[in-house]
Amino acid sequence: FGTAFSKVNTIQTHFSSRVHLPSFTKWQSSLFLLISINSIMATDFCTVDDVTISDVELCPASWSENPEYFGMSSYFGGTPPLSTAIGYLVVLGFGALFSVFTTLVVYMDKIFAGNATITSEHFNTAGRMVKTGLTASVIVSQWTWAATLLQSSNVAWQYGVSGPFWYASGATIQVLLFGVLAISLKDVAPSAHTMCEIVRARWGKTAHLTFLVFAFLANIIVTSMLLLGGAATVEALTGMNYELASFLIPWGVILYTSAGGLKATFMASYLHTMIIFAVLITMITIVYIKVYSSNQIYAFLDQTVSYSEEQCKNIYSSDGQGTDQFFQDADGNKLMACGPVSGNAQGSYLTMLSADGLMFGIINIVGNFGTVFVDQSYWQSAIAARPSSAAKGYLLGGICWFAIPFSLATSLGLASTALMLPINSGEAGSGLVPPAVADHLLGQAGSALILIMLFMAIVSTGSAESIAVSSLIAYDIYREYINPDATGEQILKVSRLVIVLFGIFMGLFSIVLNVIGLNLGWVYLFMGVVIGSAVIPLWNMMTWDKASGKGAVIAAWSGLILAISGWLIGARIQSGSISVATLGTNEVMLSGNLIAILSSGFIHYVYSKFIDPQDFDFATLDANIHLVEQDLSGLGVEQQDKDELRRAKRWITRRGYLLTFVLILVWPLLSIPAQVFSESYFAFWVLISIAWGFGAAITISFLPLIESQDEIGRVFSGMLNYITGKEGDAGDYAEEEPAAKTVEEPAKEEPVEEPVEEPAKEAEDA
């Protein structure tokens, strides 16, 4: 009561100093005092397990159902929600399952549909006849990294609604624009197996070796991120040893990729994509429809930023008084999501006006140009697609992929900060936001769903990277420099051997990265520094007849050197020292990424325009690329219709540029007038994310089946005829495609019938 009385005096003094009340009588003053005392005594402070949080009236939203979160400095805290046995079951069991599944599908396709035996060409190009729906599904699968699922929610945890948007838009435009290169490849280099073959055919040996190095760097960086994020999540969710998880995860990829090649990878990727979208729409439904609503999440996010720094320290302490707080580290950096967001308008999570969010968006755009344009797996998907499907497949794939980071992070990422789950910055940086939220909402089932979703992303992208590396080594090293007369059988053996060796190498390499102290977020921001300088020269190679080979080599290496130098100098200037932590700040990473792509582009343009201009005839490019086996599938006259290719190029160019303009400029600019989102504006934003997620899931799941109904029908028809006892090989009961023409096995020429003259005609001639 004494404390209350002293507070009343303070209130009365504060009140009288601001309001003149000449008519206040003695009894009115007494009544005012009584009301003040009553209101103070009735004030409810946040209390958890009989511990009152000092100065905090409203507890974090998640504490009402989970009071055990109070005093927790991390969500997982070293105690995994799933057993180690589940970790082994997912890592080893799913790998074996997909190996059996894809091998069975390839076998059925061969036996019951009458398709030809796998040649080296077919192993690395999938016959060059993949349709639009499957191409789009493969693009979604390849582009869905562990980072897509994990890092996108991390930036939502850091920056709010701007994080998921900039992650999604900043990594979608590259796929849209690569569609232009895909159709250009079909036009000028339809026989290519790798992008480096095209470099060799146009610019020669020096450029070939240069871009081979950048291609390998891209593959290694992408696979490193897969394993870093994957192993960290498997360890956090199941307790499985990190090093063991890093080593075993690639084996799920190795088995079916080495068995069936690119076609098996595409078939498995379709199934992976379906599972990823199934989990995605489940999480969206749980967060915004079943458990919470957009209005509730909006209110919770407002509550999160309403806390002061002192209140956050009290909330994130073991005694509620802030004496042993873990809200900030020794340098004053925030470790938990609480209080206003630095750099955001009004400190809100609900705004696109975010300085750090925009900075991340620029880094994301620059870095992802490198991991699309320099990654052989995307060139390989373009090579595998039929010409009429290449442009449409990339456009559709980019649009559908946008939903994965945008919808998933808008649900799970924002829910993590709205509920104020005890996720610390270290866990967020390692990609543990989605599993933490899923575990909070669904318990062990949620953890298991995220684990399965993550494993799908790892094996789908991992298989694409494996087949990409095997193609580069088989065609650009083994065939080019070791055995120029290699047969198709030798190429096939080398491809399969490389897949196994690359999987083992990457498992060991990810362990080394973890020992160094690099996590998923750090490597994600760093990738553009290393490979960004190769982007513009490769674009120029396919689209600009004056592009110089010497200029491309100079630009690529100079851009890399300048980017690394700027990156190191930036860390030194900003922090006074160079370490993993100082090199990983947004400002330093942004400088390195921008220097890489802009300097190389400028150097290549100047060298090609003023020093060594070329006048290259693209019509001669394909003549310098040679098939190992004369497998001409996908290379017929119908597929090489120049008028059709020109129309397809115009189609993708217009739509690719337009969508890029909308995603990078129009959408963000339209969000600026809103500043901090209102409740109704946020509800509309959430509605877009839900609709996009469901629309993409339906499209990517059913379009490949609809397009391939004839092939599926042939397989089932062949199986039925086989079961009912029809004898003979596939050709007797299935519509067999012509066998591939190979060097080792020349095609048999059909006998030409001699014209027979009629007797009457002979008599007349006589």
C-alpha positions in Angstrom: 0.0 0.0 0.0 2.9 2.3 0.7 4.3 1.7 -2.8 0.8 2.4 -4.2 0.5 5.6 -2.2 3.8 6.9 -3.4 2.8 6.2 -7.0 -0.4 8.1 -6.4 1.6 11.1 -5.3 3.6 10.8 -8.5 0.5 10.6 -10.6 -1.2 13.5 -8.9 1.9 15.7 -9.3 2.2 14.6 -13.0 -1.5 15.3 -13.5 -1.6 18.7 -11.8 1.4 20.0 -13.7 -0.4 19.5 -17.0 -4.1 20.2 -16.2 -5.5 23.3 -14.3 -8.4 22.2 -12.2 -9.6 25.3 -10.2 -12.9 23.6 -9.4 -11.4 20.5 -7.7 -12.9 20.4 -4.2 -11.4 18.5 -1.4 -13.8 15.6 -1.7 -13.1 15.4 -5.5 -9.4 15.3 -4.8 -10.0 12.5 -2.4 -12.1 10.6 -4.8 -9.4 11.0 -7.5 -6.8 9.5 -5.1 -9.1 6.6 -4.3 -9.7 5.8 -7.9 -5.9 6.1 -8.7 -5.1 3.7 -5.8 -7.7 1.2 -6.9 -6.4 1.3 -10.5 -2.8 0.7 -9.5 -3.7 -2.1 -7.0 -5.8 -3.8 -9.8 -3.0 -3.6 -12.4 -2.1 -7.2 -13.6 1.5 -7.8 -14.3 2.8 -10.7 -16.4 3.2 -13.6 -14.0 4.6 -17.1 -14.9 5.0 -19.9 -12.4 4.6 -17.4 -9.5 7.3 -15.2 -11.0 6.3 -11.7 -11.9 8.0 -10.1 -14.9 9.0 -6.7 -13.7 7.3 -3.8 -15.6 5.6 -6.1 -18.1 1.8 -6.2 -18.2 1.3 -8.5 -21.2 3.1 -11.8 -21.4 4.4 -13.0 -24.8 1.6 -14.7 -26.7 3.1 -18.2 -26.6 3.5 -18.2 -22.7 -0.3 -18.7 -22.1 -0.1 -22.2 -23.4 3.6 -22.9 -22.9 4.7 -21.2 -19.6 7.9 -23.4 -19.8 9.2 -21.0 -22.4 10.0 -18.5 -19.6 13.7 -18.6 -18.8 14.6 -20.5 -22.0 17.6 -18.9 -23.8 17.0 -21.2 -26.9 14.1 -23.1 -28.3 15.7 -26.5 -28.7 18.3 -26.1 -25.9 20.1 -29.3 -26.9 17.0 -31.4 -26.4 15.6 -32.7 -29.8 11.8 -33.2 -30.1 12.3 -36.4 -32.2 14.3 -39.5 -31.5 17.6 -40.3 -33.2 15.9 -43.4 -34.8 13.6 -41.1 -36.8 16.6 -39.2 -38.0 18.2 -42.4 -39.4 14.8 -43.5 -40.8 14.4 -40.2 -42.8 18.0 -39.9 -43.9 18.5 -43.6 -44.9 15.0 -44.8 -45.3 13.8 -42.0 -47.7 17.1 -42.3 -49.7 16.5 -46.0 -50.2 12.8 -45.4 -51.0 13.5 -43.0 -53.7 16.3 -45.2 -55.1 13.8 -48.1 -55.4 11.0 -45.8 -56.7 13.1 -44.1 -59.5 14.8 -47.3 -60.6 11.4 -49.0 -60.8 9.9 -46.1 -62.8 12.8 -46.1 -65.2 12.6 -49.9 -65.6 8.8 -49.7 -66.3 9.3 -46.9 -68.8 11.9 -49.1 -70.6 10.0 -52.4 -70.5 6.4 -51.4 -70.7 6.6 -48.2 -72.8 9.2 -49.5 -75.1 11.7 -46.7 -74.6 15.3 -47.2 -75.5 18.2 -48.3 -73.3 19.9 -45.5 -71.4 22.9 -44.1 -73.4 25.4 -41.6 -72.2 23.4 -38.9 -74.1 20.1 -40.0 -72.5 21.8 -40.2 -69.1 22.9 -36.6 -69.2 20.1 -35.0 -71.3 17.0 -37.1 -70.6 16.3 -37.3 -74.3 15.9 -33.5 -74.7 12.1 -33.9 -74.8 10.9 -33.0 -71.3 7.5 -31.2 -71.4 6.4 -27.9 -69.8 4.9 -29.2 -66.6 7.8 -31.5 -65.7 10.3 -28.8 -66.6 8.5 -26.4 -64.3 8.4 -29.0 -61.6 12.1 -29.7 -61.9 12.9 -26.0 -61.8 10.9 -25.7 -58.6 12.6 -28.7 -57.2 16.1 -27.6 -58.1 15.6 -24.1 -56.8 14.1 -25.2 -53.5 17.3 -25.4 -51.4 17.5 -26.0 -47.7 18.0 -22.2 -47.6 14.7 -21.7 -49.4 12.8 -23.4 -46.5 15.1 -22.2 -43.7 16.8 -18.9 -44.5 13.5 -17.4 -45.8 11.9 -17.7 -42.4 15.1 -16.4 -40.8 14.8 -13.1 -42.6 11.1 -13.0 -41.7 12.3 -13.4 -38.0 14.8 -10.6 -38.5 13.0 -8.0 -40.8 9.3 -8.9 -40.8 7.1 -9.0 -43.9 9.8 -7.5 -46.2 12.1 -10.6 -45.6 9.9 -13.2 -47.2 9.1 -10.9 -50.1 12.6 -10.0 -50.9 13.8 -13.6 -50.6 11.1 -14.8 -53.0 11.2 -11.9 -55.6 15.0 -11.6 -55.4 15.4 -15.3 -56.3 12.5 -15.6 -58.8 13.6 -13.1 -61.4 16.8 -15.1 -62.2 14.7 -18.1 -63.2 12.4 -15.9 -65.3 15.3 -14.3 -67.1 17.2 -17.6 -67.5 14.2 -18.7 -69.7 15.7 -16.3 -72.3 19.0 -18.1 -72.2 17.2 -21.5 -72.3 15.4 -20.7 -75.6 18.6 -19.1 -76.9 20.5 -22.4 -76.2 17.8 -24.4 -78.0 18.3 -22.1 -81.0 22.1 -21.8 -81.3 23.5 -24.8 -79.4 20.8 -27.6 -79.3 23.5 -30.3 -79.2 25.2 -29.0 -76.0 25.6 -31.1 -72.9 27.0 -28.4 -70.6 27.4 -24.6 -70.5 31.2 -25.0 -70.6 30.9 -26.9 -73.9 29.3 -23.7 -75.3 32.1 -21.6 -73.8 34.7 -23.8 -75.5 32.9 -23.8 -78.8 32.7 -20.0 -78.9 35.7 -18.7 -76.9 38.3 -21.4 -76.8 40.3 -23.3 -74.2 41.3 -20.5 -71.8 37.8 -19.3 -71.4 36.7 -22.9 -71.1 39.0 -23.6 -68.1 38.0 -20.3 -66.5 34.3 -20.9 -66.5 34.8 -24.5 -65.6 36.3 -23.3 -62.3 33.3 -20.9 -61.7 30.9 -23.7 -62.5 32.5 -26.0 -59.9 32.5 -23.2 -57.3 28.8 -22.8 -57.9 28.1 -26.5 -57.5 30.2 -26.7 -54.3 28.6 -23.6 -52.7 25.0 -24.8 -53.4 25.7 -28.3 -52.1 27.5 -26.9 -49.1 24.3 -24.9 -48.2 22.2 -28.0 -48.6 24.3 -30.0 -46.2 24.9 -27.2 -43.7 21.2 -26.4 -43.3 20.1 -30.0 -43.6 22.6 -31.5 -41.1 21.9 -28.6 -38.6 18.2 -29.2 -38.7 18.5 -33.0 -38.5 20.7 -32.6 -35.5 18.4 -30.1 -33.8 15.2 -32.2 -34.5 16.5 -35.7 -33.9 19.8 -35.5 -32.0 21.6 -37.3 -34.8 25.3 -36.5 -34.9 26.0 -33.5 -37.2 29.1 -35.1 -38.9 27.3 -38.3 -39.5 24.2 -36.6 -40.9 26.4 -34.6 -43.3 28.1 -37.7 -44.5 24.9 -39.9 -44.8 22.5 -37.3 -46.4 24.3 -37.4 -49.8 23.9 -41.2 -50.1 20.1 -40.7 -50.6 21.1 -38.8 -53.7 23.9 -40.9 -54.9 21.9 -44.1 -55.2 19.1 -43.1 -57.5 21.0 -40.4 -59.5 23.8 -42.8 -60.5 21.3 -45.5 -61.4 18.9 -43.5 -63.6 20.7 -40.3 -64.6 18.9 -37.1 -65.4 15.6 -38.7 -66.2 15.5 -40.5 -62.9 16.4 -37.2 -61.2 13.5 -35.5 -63.0 11.0 -38.1 -61.9 12.1 -38.1 -58.3 12.1 -34.2 -58.4 8.4 -34.2 -59.3 7.6 -36.4 -56.3 9.8 -34.2 -54.1 8.0 -31.1 -55.2 4.6 -32.6 -54.5 5.6 -33.4 -51.0 7.2 -30.0 -50.4 4.0 -28.3 -51.5 1.8 -30.6 -49.4 3.7 -29.6 -46.2 3.7 -26.0 -47.3 -0.1 -25.7 -47.6 -0.5 -27.7 -44.3 1.6 -25.1 -42.5 -0.2 -22.1 -44.1 -3.6 -23.7 -43.1 -2.4 -24.3 -39.5 -1.1 -20.8 -38.9 -3.7 -18.6 -40.6 -6.9 -20.8 -40.7 -6.9 -23.5 -38.0 -5.0 -22.1 -35.0 -4.7 -18.4 -35.6 -6.0 -15.7 -38.0 -4.3 -12.9 -39.8 -5.8 -10.5 -37.3 -4.4 -12.4 -34.3 -0.9 -12.6 -35.8 -1.2 -8.8 -36.6 -2.0 -8.1 -32.9 0.7 -10.3 -31.6 3.3 -8.6 -33.9 2.2 -5.2 -32.6 2.6 -6.5 -29.1 6.1 -7.8 -29.8 7.4 -4.4 -30.9 5.6 -2.6 -28.1 8.1 -3.8 -25.4 10.9 -1.5 -24.4 14.5 -2.7 -24.2 14.3 -3.0 -20.4 11.0 -5.0 -20.7 12.7 -7.3 -23.2 15.6 -7.9 -20.8 13.1 -8.7 -18.0 11.2 -11.1 -20.3 14.3 -12.9 -21.4 15.9 -13.5 -18.0 15.6 -16.3 -15.5 14.2 -14.2 -12.6 12.0 -11.8 -14.5 14.1 -8.8 -13.2 16.7 -8.7 -16.0 19.6 -9.3 -13.7 20.9 -12.3 -15.8 19.2 -11.4 -19.1 20.0 -13.2 -22.4 18.1 -10.7 -24.6 21.4 -9.0 -25.7 25.0 -10.1 -26.0 28.0 -8.3 -24.5 28.1 -6.0 -27.5 24.5 -5.0 -27.2 23.3 -7.1 -30.2 19.8 -8.5 -30.0 19.7 -12.3 -29.5 15.9 -12.7 -29.3 12.9 -11.2 -31.3 11.6 -8.6 -28.9 11.0 -4.8 -29.2 11.2 -2.5 -32.2 13.0 -3.6 -35.3 16.0 -1.4 -36.1 15.8 0.2 -39.5 12.1 -0.5 -40.0 9.4 2.2 -40.2 8.1 2.8 -36.7 10.1 -0.3 -35.6 7.4 -2.5 -37.0 7.6 -6.0 -38.5 4.6 -5.1 -40.7 6.2 -2.8 -43.2 8.1 -3.0 -46.5 10.0 0.2 -45.4 12.9 -1.8 -44.0 16.5 -0.7 -44.6 18.0 -4.1 -43.7 15.3 -5.9 -45.6 16.1 -3.9 -48.7 19.8 -4.5 -48.2 19.2 -8.2 -47.9 17.0 -8.1 -51.1 19.9 -6.5 -53.1 22.3 -9.1 -51.8 19.8 -11.8 -52.6 19.3 -10.6 -56.2 23.0 -10.4 -57.0 24.0 -13.6 -55.3 21.2 -15.7 -56.9 22.1 -14.5 -60.4 25.4 -16.4 -59.8 23.7 -19.6 -58.5 21.4 -19.8 -61.5 23.4 -18.5 -64.5 26.7 -20.2 -63.3 25.1 -23.4 -62.1 25.3 -26.2 -64.7 22.1 -27.8 -63.3 19.9 -25.0 -64.8 21.6 -25.3 -68.2 21.1 -29.0 -68.0 17.3 -28.6 -67.4 17.2 -26.3 -70.4 19.1 -28.8 -72.5 16.6 -31.6 -71.4 13.5 -29.6 -72.2 11.9 -29.8 -75.6 12.2 -26.4 -77.4 8.5 -25.6 -77.1 8.6 -26.2 -73.4 11.9 -24.6 -72.4 10.6 -21.0 -72.2 7.2 -21.8 -70.7 8.7 -24.3 -68.2 11.1 -21.7 -66.8 8.4 -19.0 -66.5 5.9 -21.3 -64.9 8.6 -22.8 -62.6 9.7 -19.3 -61.4 6.1 -18.3 -60.7 5.3 -21.5 -58.8 8.6 -21.4 -56.9 7.8 -17.8 -55.6 5.1 -19.3 -53.4 7.5 -21.5 -51.4 9.7 -18.9 -49.6 6.9 -16.2 -49.7 4.1 -18.3 -48.3 6.1 -20.5 -46.0 8.0 -17.6 -44.3 4.9 -15.3 -44.2 3.3 -18.1 -42.1 6.0 -19.8 -40.0 8.6 -16.9 -40.0 6.1 -14.2 -38.9 4.5 -16.6 -36.4 7.9 -17.1 -34.7 8.1 -13.4 -33.9 4.4 -12.9 -33.2 4.4 -15.7 -30.6 7.9 -14.6 -29.3 9.1 -18.2 -29.2 12.5 -18.4 -27.4 14.4 -18.8 -30.7 17.8 -17.1 -30.4 19.8 -15.5 -33.3 22.2 -18.5 -33.5 19.3 -20.9 -34.0 17.7 -18.5 -36.6 20.9 -18.2 -38.4 21.2 -22.0 -38.6 17.7 -22.2 -40.2 15.8 -23.5 -37.2 12.9 -21.1 -37.2 10.5 -23.3 -39.3 11.1 -26.5 -37.2 10.7 -24.5 -34.0 7.3 -23.0 -35.0 6.1 -26.4 -36.5 7.1 -28.1 -33.2 5.2 -25.4 -31.2 2.1 -25.8 -33.3 1.9 -29.5 -34.0 4.4 -31.1 -31.6 6.4 -34.1 -32.9 4.2 -34.3 -36.0 5.2 -30.7 -37.0 8.9 -31.5 -36.4 8.6 -34.6 -38.6 6.8 -32.7 -41.4 9.5 -30.1 -41.5 12.2 -32.8 -41.4 10.6 -34.6 -44.4 10.1 -31.4 -46.3 13.7 -30.4 -45.7 15.0 -33.8 -46.8 13.0 -33.5 -50.0 14.6 -30.2 -50.8 18.1 -31.6 -50.0 17.8 -34.6 -52.2 16.1 -32.9 -55.1 18.6 -30.1 -55.4 21.5 -32.5 -54.4 20.6 -34.9 -57.2 20.6 -32.0 -59.7 24.0 -30.8 -58.5 25.4 -34.3 -58.6 24.4 -34.9 -62.2 25.6 -31.4 -63.1 29.1 -32.1 -61.7 29.2 -35.5 -63.4 28.4 -33.9 -66.8 31.0 -31.2 -66.4 33.7 -33.8 -65.5 32.6 -36.3 -68.1 32.3 -34.0 -71.1 34.5 -31.0 -70.2 37.4 -32.7 -68.5 37.5 -36.4 -69.3 36.3 -36.2 -73.0 38.0 -32.8 -73.7 41.4 -33.3 -72.1 41.9 -37.0 -71.1 40.2 -39.2 -73.7 38.9 -37.3 -76.7 37.8 -40.6 -78.4 35.8 -41.7 -75.4 32.8 -43.9 -76.2 29.3 -43.5 -74.8 29.9 -46.4 -72.4 33.0 -44.8 -71.0 31.3 -41.5 -70.6 28.5 -43.3 -68.7 30.9 -45.0 -66.4 32.7 -41.8 -65.6 29.4 -40.0 -65.0 28.3 -42.6 -62.4 31.7 -42.7 -60.7 31.8 -38.9 -60.3 28.3 -38.9 -58.8 29.5 -41.2 -56.0 32.8 -39.4 -55.4 31.2 -35.9 -55.4 28.6 -37.0 -52.8 31.4 -38.3 -50.5 33.5 -35.2 -51.0 30.6 -32.8 -50.2 29.7 -34.8 -47.0 33.3 -34.3 -45.8 33.5 -30.7 -47.0 30.4 -29.6 -45.1 31.9 -31.0 -41.9 35.0 -28.8 -42.5 32.8 -25.7 -43.0 31.0 -26.4 -39.8 34.3 -26.7 -37.9 35.4 -23.4 -39.3 32.2 -21.9 -37.9 30.2 -21.1 -41.1 26.5 -21.5 -41.0 23.8 -21.5 -43.7 23.0 -17.8 -43.5 26.7 -16.8 -43.8 27.3 -19.0 -46.9 24.1 -17.8 -48.5 25.2 -14.2 -48.4 28.7 -15.0 -49.5 27.9 -17.0 -52.7 27.5 -13.9 -54.9 31.0 -12.6 -53.9 32.6 -15.8 -55.3 30.6 -16.5 -58.5 28.9 -13.2 -59.3 31.6 -12.1 -61.7 30.8 -14.9 -64.1 27.2 -13.9 -64.6 27.3 -11.1 -67.2 30.0 -12.7 -69.4 27.8 -15.9 -69.7 24.8 -13.8 -70.5 26.7 -12.0 -73.2 28.0 -15.3 -74.6 24.5 -16.3 -75.5 23.0 -13.0 -76.5 25.7 -10.6 -77.8 27.7 -11.3 -81.0 30.4 -8.8 -80.1 31.2 -10.5 -76.7 35.0 -11.1 -76.5 36.4 -14.3 -75.1 39.5 -12.6 -73.8 37.3 -9.9 -72.2 35.2 -12.6 -70.6 38.2 -14.2 -68.9 39.6 -10.9 -67.8 36.2 -9.7 -66.5 35.6 -13.0 -64.6 38.9 -13.1 -62.7 39.2 -9.3 -62.2 35.6 -9.2 -60.8 36.4 -12.0 -58.4 39.7 -10.3 -57.2 38.0 -6.9 -56.8 35.0 -8.5 -55.0 37.2 -10.4 -52.5 39.3 -7.3 -51.9 36.3 -5.0 -51.4 34.7 -7.6 -49.1 37.9 -7.8 -46.9 38.5 -4.0 -46.9 34.8 -3.4 -46.1 35.0 -5.6 -43.0 38.2 -3.9 -41.9 36.8 -0.4 -42.3 33.5 -1.3 -40.6 34.6 -3.4 -37.7 38.4 -2.8 -37.4 39.1 -6.5 -37.7 38.6 -9.4 -40.1 36.8 -12.4 -38.8 33.9 -14.7 -39.8 31.5 -12.5 -37.8 32.7 -9.1 -39.3 32.8 -10.6 -42.8 29.2 -11.7 -42.5 27.5 -8.4 -41.9 24.9 -7.2 -44.4 26.9 -4.1 -45.4 30.1 -6.0 -46.0 28.4 -8.8 -48.0 26.5 -6.2 -50.0 29.7 -4.4 -51.1 31.3 -7.7 -52.1 28.3 -8.9 -54.1 27.8 -5.6 -56.0 31.5 -5.3 -56.8 31.6 -8.8 -58.2 28.7 -8.5 -60.7 29.0 -4.8 -61.6 32.8 -4.7 -62.1 32.9 -7.8 -64.3 30.0 -6.5 -66.4 31.7 -3.1 -66.9 35.0 -4.7 -67.8 33.5 -7.2 -70.3 31.5 -4.5 -72.0 34.4 -2.1 -72.4 36.8 -4.8 -73.6 34.3 -6.2 -76.1 33.1 -2.8 -77.3 36.4 -0.9 -77.7 39.4 -3.3 -77.4 38.5 -6.7 -78.9 35.1 -6.4 -80.6 33.9 -9.7 -82.3 31.4 -10.3 -85.0 30.3 -13.9 -84.1 27.9 -15.8 -86.3 25.7 -17.8 -83.9 24.7 -20.1 -86.7 28.1 -21.7 -86.6 28.1 -22.4 -82.8 26.4 -25.8 -82.8 28.7 -27.1 -85.5 31.6 -26.9 -82.9 29.7 -29.2 -80.4 29.8 -32.9 -81.1 27.7 -35.7 -79.8 29.4 -38.8 -78.3 26.6 -41.0 -79.6 24.5 -39.9 -82.4 21.4 -39.9 -80.3 19.3 -37.4 -82.2 16.2 -37.4 -79.9 15.0 -33.8 -79.5 17.2 -32.7 -82.4 14.8 -33.3 -85.3 13.6 -30.9 -87.9 10.4 -30.3 -86.0 12.2 -29.4 -82.8 14.6 -27.1 -84.7 12.0 -24.9 -86.4 13.6 -21.5 -86.4 10.4 -19.6 -86.7 8.9 -21.4 -83.7 12.1 -20.8 -81.7 12.0 -17.1 -82.5 8.4 -16.8 -81.4 9.2 -18.6 -78.2 12.1 -16.2 -77.6 9.9 -13.2 -78.0 7.3 -14.8 -75.8 9.7 -15.4 -72.8 11.6 -12.2 -73.3 8.5 -10.0 -73.0 7.0 -11.9 -70.1 10.3 -12.4 -68.3 11.2 -8.8 -68.3 7.6 -7.7 -67.4 7.4 -10.0 -64.4 10.9 -9.0 -63.3 9.8 -5.3 -63.4 6.6 -6.1 -61.4 8.4 -8.1 -58.7 11.4 -5.9 -58.2 9.8 -2.4 -58.7 6.1 -2.3 -59.0 5.1 -4.4 -56.0 7.5 -2.8 -53.5 6.6 0.7 -54.7 2.9 0.0 -54.3 3.6 -1.1 -50.7 5.3 2.1 -49.7 2.2 4.3 -49.3 0.9 1.8 -46.7 4.0 2.3 -44.6 3.1 0.3 -41.6 0.4 -2.2 -42.7 -3.1 -1.8 -41.3 -5.0 -4.9 -40.1 -6.9 -5.1 -43.3 -3.9 -4.5 -45.5 -2.0 -7.3 -43.7 -5.1 -9.6 -44.1 -4.9 -8.9 -47.9 -1.2 -9.6 -47.9 -1.8 -13.0 -46.1 -4.6 -13.8 -48.6 -2.2 -13.3 -51.5 0.4 -15.7 -49.9 -2.3 -18.3 -49.2 -3.8 -18.1 -52.7 -0.4 -18.2 -54.4 0.6 -21.2 -52.3 -2.5 -23.2 -53.1 -2.4 -22.2 -56.8 1.2 -23.2 -57.2 0.6 -26.5 -55.5 -2.3 -27.4 -57.7 -0.5 -26.4 -60.9 2.8 -28.1 -60.2 1.1 -31.3 -59.0 -1.4 -31.9 -61.9 0.1 -30.3 -65.0 2.9 -32.8 -65.4 0.3 -35.7 -65.1 -2.0 -34.1 -67.6 0.7 -33.5 -70.1 2.1 -37.1 -69.7 -1.2 -39.0 -69.8 -0.3 -40.7 -73.1 3.0 -41.9 -71.7 1.5 -43.0 -68.5 -1.3 -44.8 -70.4 1.3 -46.6 -72.5 3.0 -47.9 -69.4 -0.2 -49.1 -67.7 -1.4 -50.6 -71.0 1.9 -52.4 -71.4 1.7 -53.7 -67.8 -1.9 -54.9 -68.3 -1.0 -56.7 -71.5 2.0 -58.3 -69.8 -0.1 -59.4 -66.8 -2.8 -60.9 -69.0 -0.3 -63.1 -70.7 0.7 -61.5 -74.0 4.1 -62.7 -75.0 7.0 -60.9 -76.6 9.0 -57.9 -75.8 7.8 -54.4 -75.3 7.4 -53.8 -79.0 4.7 -56.4 -79.2 2.3 -54.6 -76.8 3.5 -51.0 -76.5 4.1 -48.1 -78.8 7.9 -48.3 -79.1 9.9 -45.2 -79.9 12.7 -45.6 -82.4 16.0 -46.8 -80.9 18.8 -44.3 -80.6 21.3 -44.1 -83.4 24.7 -44.6 -82.0 28.3 -44.5 -83.2 29.0 -48.0 -81.9 25.8 -49.3 -83.4 25.0 -47.6 -86.7 21.4 -47.3 -87.8 20.3 -49.8 -90.3 19.3 -48.3 -93.6 15.9 -49.2 -94.9 16.1 -51.1 -98.2 15.0 -49.0 -101.1 12.5 -50.7 -103.4 13.4 -50.5 -107.1 10.5 -49.2 -109.2 8.9 -51.9 -111.3 7.8 -50.9 -114.7 4.5 -52.3 -116.0 4.7 -54.7 -119.0 2.6 -52.5 -121.2 5.0 -49.6 -120.6 8.0 -51.8 -121.5 6.3 -52.9 -124.8 5.5 -49.3 -125.7 9.2 -48.3 -125.1 10.4 -51.2 -127.3 
